[in-house]
Amino acid sequence: MPLGPILAVALALVAITFRPAVAANCSQTPGPGVDWSECSKKALMLGGSNFEGGNLTGADLTLTDLSRTNMKGADLEKASLTRAWFTGATADGAKFDRIEGYRTGFDKVSAVGASFALAELPRASFKGALLINANFEKAELGRADFSGAVLTGARFALANLSRAELGRAKFEGGLDFSRAFLFLTRIEGLDLSSSTGLEQEQIDIACGDAATKLPSGLTVPTSWPCPFD
């Protein structure tokens, strides 16, 4: 074959191999499967929108109203969610891994089986949220509020729960606290007898009371109950 055709084929193959990825359509209106990856959607009113199965990876949703949205199966990995709120949203099976947020609102969210692994969520609010089988492994949850949240089957392995409010959470069975940081974590009244991964060192720096039930082999610290700050 002459050199010309060979060169043409080679160049065509290179073009195919290095074809740039299709860019997200940031002007696309919300809808199932929407692709807003890396899009800036700050301070918008998107309450009630349908993002089921959508791609919102790396999107900037700072200060955005996402209340009552359908986020089932959506991917929000590495999204910026500072002071965004998802009140009453449905996010079962959604992926919130590595998100960055501060005072993000997840009150009354249904996030069954959702993943918040490595999420940065200091002072986030999960009041009344349905978090059955949710994964919070290695998440930053300092001062997060889980009052009234249903946490059955939730996993907090290696999570930072310092000063978090867990004392008014609800769950059946045990939770996974393997190597979690529990400095002044409120666990008053909780039945932790079936929980896994708890060590005496974690209990010694947490805040429980006479109603807190611990796994066999762990003892109640003399510092309990803690004062409220």
C-alpha positions as CSV (number, residue, x, y, z in Angstrom):
1,M,0.0,0.0,0.0
2,P,1.4,3.5,-0.8
3,L,2.5,5.6,2.1
4,G,-0.2,8.2,1.6
5,P,-3.2,5.8,2.4
6,I,-1.3,4.2,5.3
7,L,-0.7,7.7,6.8
8,A,-4.3,8.6,6.3
9,V,-5.5,5.5,8.2
10,A,-3.0,6.1,11.0
11,L,-4.2,9.7,11.4
12,A,-7.8,8.6,11.5
13,L,-7.1,6.0,14.2
14,V,-5.3,8.7,16.3
15,A,-8.3,11.0,15.9
16,I,-10.7,8.3,17.1
17,T,-8.4,7.4,20.0
18,F,-8.0,10.9,21.2
19,R,-11.5,12.2,20.4
20,P,-12.4,14.7,23.2
21,A,-15.2,13.7,25.6
22,V,-18.6,15.1,24.9
23,A,-19.1,18.2,27.1
24,A,-22.0,18.4,29.5
25,N,-24.9,20.5,28.4
26,C,-25.0,23.1,31.1
27,S,-28.0,24.8,29.5
28,Q,-30.1,21.7,29.6
29,T,-33.2,21.9,31.8
30,P,-33.5,19.5,34.7
31,G,-34.8,16.0,33.7
32,P,-34.1,12.3,34.2
33,G,-30.5,11.5,33.2
34,V,-29.5,15.2,32.8
35,D,-25.7,15.8,32.4
36,W,-24.6,18.8,34.5
37,S,-21.2,17.4,35.3
38,E,-18.8,20.3,36.2
39,C,-21.5,22.8,35.5
40,S,-22.0,25.9,37.7
41,K,-25.5,26.0,39.1
42,K,-25.1,28.3,42.1
43,A,-27.9,30.0,44.0
44,L,-30.7,28.6,41.9
45,M,-34.3,27.6,42.8
46,L,-34.6,24.1,41.6
47,G,-37.1,22.7,44.1
48,G,-39.2,19.9,42.8
49,S,-37.0,19.1,39.8
50,N,-36.4,15.6,38.5
51,F,-32.7,14.6,38.4
52,E,-33.2,10.8,38.6
53,G,-30.1,9.0,37.3
54,G,-28.5,12.3,36.4
55,N,-24.8,13.1,36.2
56,L,-24.0,16.1,38.5
57,T,-20.4,15.1,39.2
58,G,-18.3,18.1,40.1
59,A,-21.2,20.5,39.7
60,D,-21.2,23.7,41.8
61,L,-24.6,23.8,43.5
62,T,-23.6,26.2,46.3
63,L,-26.6,27.9,47.9
64,T,-29.0,26.1,45.5
65,D,-32.5,25.0,46.5
66,L,-32.8,21.3,45.7
67,S,-35.7,20.6,48.1
68,R,-38.3,18.0,47.1
69,T,-36.2,16.9,44.1
70,N,-36.0,13.4,42.7
71,M,-32.3,12.4,43.0
72,K,-32.8,8.6,42.8
73,G,-29.6,7.1,41.6
74,A,-28.0,10.4,40.7
75,D,-24.3,10.8,40.8
76,L,-23.1,14.0,42.7
77,E,-19.5,12.9,43.4
78,K,-17.2,15.8,44.1
79,A,-20.1,18.3,43.8
80,S,-19.9,21.6,45.8
81,L,-22.9,21.7,48.0
82,T,-22.1,24.4,50.6
83,R,-25.4,25.7,52.1
84,A,-27.4,23.9,49.5
85,W,-30.5,22.2,50.8
86,F,-32.3,19.0,49.8
87,T,-35.2,19.2,52.3
88,G,-37.7,16.4,51.5
89,A,-35.8,15.2,48.5
90,T,-35.7,11.5,47.4
91,A,-32.1,10.4,46.9
92,D,-32.3,6.6,47.3
93,G,-29.2,5.0,45.9
94,A,-27.6,8.4,45.1
95,K,-23.9,8.9,45.1
96,F,-22.6,11.8,47.3
97,D,-19.1,10.6,47.6
98,R,-16.4,13.3,48.1
99,I,-18.9,16.1,48.0
100,E,-17.8,19.4,49.6
101,G,-20.4,21.0,51.8
102,Y,-20.9,23.2,54.9
103,R,-24.2,23.5,56.6
104,T,-25.8,21.5,53.8
105,G,-29.4,20.6,54.5
106,F,-30.6,17.0,54.1
107,D,-33.6,17.3,56.5
108,K,-36.3,14.7,55.8
109,V,-34.4,13.3,52.8
110,S,-34.9,9.7,51.8
111,A,-31.4,8.5,51.0
112,V,-31.8,4.7,51.4
113,G,-28.7,3.0,50.3
114,A,-27.0,6.3,49.4
115,S,-23.2,6.7,49.7
116,F,-21.6,9.7,51.4
117,A,-18.1,8.1,51.5
118,L,-15.3,10.7,52.0
119,A,-17.9,13.5,52.0
120,E,-17.0,16.8,53.7
121,L,-20.1,17.8,55.5
122,P,-19.3,19.7,58.7
123,R,-22.5,21.0,60.4
124,A,-24.7,19.3,57.9
125,S,-28.3,18.7,59.0
126,F,-29.9,15.3,58.6
127,K,-32.9,15.8,60.8
128,G,-35.7,13.3,60.2
129,A,-33.8,11.8,57.2
130,L,-34.3,8.2,56.1
131,L,-30.7,6.9,55.9
132,I,-31.2,3.1,56.0
133,N,-28.0,1.3,54.8
134,A,-26.3,4.6,54.0
135,N,-22.5,4.6,53.8
136,F,-20.7,7.4,55.6
137,E,-17.2,5.8,55.5
138,K,-14.4,8.3,56.1
139,A,-16.9,11.2,56.0
140,E,-16.3,14.5,57.8
141,L,-19.4,15.0,59.9
142,G,-18.2,17.3,62.7
143,R,-21.2,18.8,64.5
144,A,-23.6,17.1,62.0
145,D,-27.2,16.8,63.3
146,F,-28.9,13.4,63.0
147,S,-31.8,14.2,65.3
148,G,-34.8,12.0,64.4
149,A,-32.9,10.3,61.5
150,V,-33.4,6.6,60.8
151,L,-30.0,5.1,60.6
152,T,-30.7,1.3,60.5
153,G,-27.7,-0.4,58.9
154,A,-25.7,2.9,58.4
155,R,-21.9,2.6,58.3
156,F,-19.6,5.2,60.0
157,A,-16.3,3.4,59.7
158,L,-13.4,5.9,59.9
159,A,-15.8,8.9,59.9
160,N,-15.2,12.0,62.0
161,L,-18.3,12.4,64.2
162,S,-16.8,14.9,66.6
163,R,-19.6,16.8,68.4
164,A,-22.2,15.3,66.1
165,E,-25.7,14.8,67.4
166,L,-26.7,11.1,67.3
167,G,-28.5,10.8,70.6
168,R,-31.9,11.4,69.1
169,A,-31.4,9.1,66.0
170,K,-33.4,6.0,65.5
171,F,-32.2,2.6,64.3
172,E,-32.7,-1.2,64.8
173,G,-29.7,-3.5,65.4
174,G,-26.2,-2.1,65.3
175,L,-24.2,0.5,63.5
176,D,-20.6,0.3,62.2
177,F,-18.3,2.7,64.1
178,S,-15.0,1.0,63.2
179,R,-12.2,3.5,64.0
180,A,-14.7,6.4,63.9
181,F,-13.7,9.6,65.8
182,L,-16.3,10.1,68.5
183,F,-14.9,13.2,70.4
184,L,-17.9,14.6,72.3
185,T,-20.3,12.8,70.0
186,R,-23.8,12.8,71.6
187,I,-24.9,9.2,72.0
188,E,-27.3,9.7,75.0
189,G,-30.0,7.1,75.2
190,L,-28.8,5.0,72.3
191,D,-28.8,1.2,72.3
192,L,-25.3,0.5,70.9
193,S,-25.2,-3.0,72.3
194,S,-25.2,-4.6,68.8
195,S,-23.0,-2.0,67.2
196,T,-19.6,-3.0,65.7
197,G,-16.2,-1.5,65.8
198,L,-16.6,0.3,69.1
199,E,-13.5,0.4,71.4
200,Q,-13.3,1.7,75.0
201,E,-11.1,4.6,73.8
202,Q,-14.0,5.8,71.5
203,I,-16.5,5.6,74.3
204,D,-14.3,7.4,76.8
205,I,-14.3,10.6,74.7
206,A,-18.0,10.4,73.6
207,C,-21.0,11.8,75.5
208,G,-23.5,9.2,76.7
209,D,-25.7,8.8,79.8
210,A,-27.2,6.2,82.1
211,A,-29.6,5.2,79.3
212,T,-26.8,4.5,76.8
213,K,-26.3,0.8,76.2
214,L,-22.8,-0.4,75.3
215,P,-21.5,-3.6,73.6
216,S,-20.3,-6.3,76.0
217,G,-16.9,-5.6,77.4
218,L,-17.2,-1.8,77.3
219,T,-17.8,0.3,80.5
220,V,-19.5,3.6,81.1
221,P,-16.9,6.4,81.6
222,T,-17.0,8.4,84.9
223,S,-17.2,11.6,82.8
224,W,-20.8,10.8,81.7
225,P,-23.1,12.7,81.3
226,C,-21.3,15.5,79.5
227,P,-22.4,19.1,79.8
228,F,-24.1,20.6,76.8
229,D,-22.1,23.4,75.1
